[in-house]
Amino acid sequence: MNEPENPFQASAELKSSESQHSEEVEIRRDPDLYEIGKFATNSLVLGVLGLFLCMPYFFSPFAIYSGNRALKMIDSLGKGEEFRRRARNGRRLGMLALSLLAIVFVGFLGTALAQLFLIRAGQ
């Protein structure tokens, strides 16, 4: 049998796994924490999808909305601090994707206008 060399080490590992399990149960039982976690996770996932799937016009506004909602809930309720980083990062990714979309759009618009003026100047 695999007995731990130090009996205190085994009890410490058991306590840490029990505390981790109790945190998961607490989040599932508390509807406010569940909602905050849901919005924060949605924000992060949608921000990543908007940035890396090159579809910021679809995913990014929802990432920003979910991140803002999670942060407002965290601030107003005073709990769920463990989700703050996730919500902020999702919101930032959504804003970055929308900013890159705006830069690309302005670049295409500028190129189209420049070609239009060059064609008219050549006539």
N, C-alpha and C positions, 0 to 999 in steps of 0.2 A: 504494500500500500504506500501511497505517496503521502506521507505525513510531513507537514512543514517542520523545519528545524526549530523555529521559534514559534511557540503557541500564540504569542502576542501579535505576531505578524499576521497570522490567519484571522485573528479577531479584528484587526485593523482593516484588512481587506474586506471582510464581511460587513463591517460598519460602513465603509465607503460605498460598497455596492448597495447597501440598504438606504443610505442617504440619497444616492442617485435615483434609486427607485422611488423614494418618497417624494423627490422633486417632480418626477414625471407624474405621479399620482396627484400631487398638488396642482399641477398645471391642468390636468384633465378635469379635476373637480371644480376648479375656479373658472367660471365662464369668462370673466374679464381677462385673465391671463391667457386663456385659450384663444380669445378673439385677437388679443394683441399679438400673440405668436403667429396666428394665421395671417394677419395683415403684414407683419414684418417679413415672414417667409415669402408670401406672395410678392412683396415688393422686391426682394432680392432676386427671386427666380425670374420675374418679368423684366427686371433691369438687365440681367445677364442675357436673357433671350433677345431683348431689344437691341443690345449692343452687338452680340455675336451672331445673330441670325440676320442682321442687316434689315430688320423690320422695326425701326424705332417709331415710325408713325403709328404702329398698332400697339406695341407692347409698352413703350416708354410712358405714355400718359397714365396708364394704369399702375405702373411701377411707382410713379411720383405720387399718385393719389393714395395708393396703399401705404407707402412710406409715411406720408403726411398724416394719414389717419392713425397709424400705429403710434407715431410720435405724440400726437395730440392725446391719445388714450393713455400713454405712459405718463405724460405730464399731468393730465387731469386726475388720474386715479392714484398716482404715486406708487405704482407697482409695475413690474414687468421690465425692470431696468436691464435684465439679461437679453432683451430683444432690441434694445435701442441701437446697438451697432449694426445689427442686421437691417433694420428699417432705414437707418441713415445711408448705409452703403447701397441698398437697392434704389433709394431715391437719387443718390448721386449718379449711379449708373444710368438711370433713366434720363437724368438731365444731361449727362455726357452724350448719350446717344442722340437726344433731340438736338443738342448743339452741333454735333457732327452732321446731322441731317440738314440743319439750317445752313451750315457752311457749304455743303455740297450743292444745295439748292441755289444759293447765291452765286456759286461758281458757274453752275449751268446757265443761270439766267444772265450773268455777265457775259459769258461766252456767246450765247444766242444774240444778245443785244449788240455785241461787238461785230459779229458776223453780219447782222442786219445793216449796221451803219457802214461797214466796209463794202457791202454789196451796193448800197445806195450811193456811196461816194464814187464807186467805179462806173456808174452809169452816166 
